[in-house]
Amino acid sequence: TKVSADFVYLPFSTIPNTDVKVTKDDVAAYIKNHENEFQTEAARNLKFVKFSFQASTEDEEEIKLELASLVDGEEGFKKAEDAYLFVDEIGTDLPVVD
């Protein structure tokens, strides 16, 4: 059996984008008409655990005492002559902003 055929190769890159008009409606219609091609199986099952961190009453009291000491203590903030120097001496993770 013999077959004879002629064909033409036309790469997509030779067609200017300005010659092809595809609207959002065209895309939506294509997807609707080819729904089976866009089906996917579930790829993951997600399980998670939530850990709530809440200070105990004892922790809260300790924090309050530390803060009170920082403000009212012997070398506390209330007695500081220079707030910037005080914060610099005790250390901070955040810059002091006026």
N, C-alpha and C positions, 0 to 999 in steps of 0.2 A: 504494500500500500504506500502510495506516495502522496505527500501533501505539499502544496505550494502556498506560501503566504507572503504577504507584504505587510510591513509594519513601520510605524513612525515613532521615534522616541522624542518626547517633548518633556524635558525636565520642568518641574514646577517653578524652579528658580528663574526660568525664562519668561514667566508670566508676571507682569507688573502688578503689584498689590492694588494699584488704582483701577485695574480692570476687573477686579473681583469685589463685589459688594456682599458682605454677609452681615445680616442684622441680628440683634438679640432674638427676635422672633424666629428667624431661620434656625438659630442654634437650639432654641427651646423646642421647635417643631421636630427637629432631627432627633433630639434626645427622647421626646415623647414617642416618636415612631420607632425608635430602636431601644426601648426600655430594657429589654433582656440583655443587651450588650453592656449596660451600665450597672448591672446587679453585682453586688459583692457580698461575700460571706463575712460574718463577724470575724474580726482578726484578733480581738483581745477581750478578755473578761477582766473587769476591774474590781478589785477589792481594796478597801482601805481601812485604816485604823486611825481614829482621832484621839490624840492625847491632849487633854485639857490641862493646862498648867495654871494653878491658882495657888497663891501664897496661903499658907496656914495662918491661923490667928497669931501663933507665936512668931512666925516670919514677919507678919505685918507690924507687930509690936516692936520687933528688933529694928526694922527699917525706920519706924517712927523715931525710936530712940537715937539711931545713928544720924538721922536728919536733924533732930533737935540739937544734938551735940555739935553738929557741923555749923548750925546757925547760932546757937546760944552758948556753946562751950567756951572754955577758957581762952582758946585762940580761935573763936568762931567768927562767922561772917559779920555778925552785928558789930563786933569790935574792930574789924579790919579797917584800916585807913585807906587802903587801895584795893578795890574789888578785883581788879585785873591781876594784881600781884597775888592776892589770896587764892584766886582760882588757879593761877599758874603754879603756885606752891603745892596745892593739894592734888593737882593733875586733873585733866579733863579730856574726854574723847572728842568734844565739840569745841570749836573756837568761840571765844567770847565776842558777842555782837552787841553794840550799843542799841 
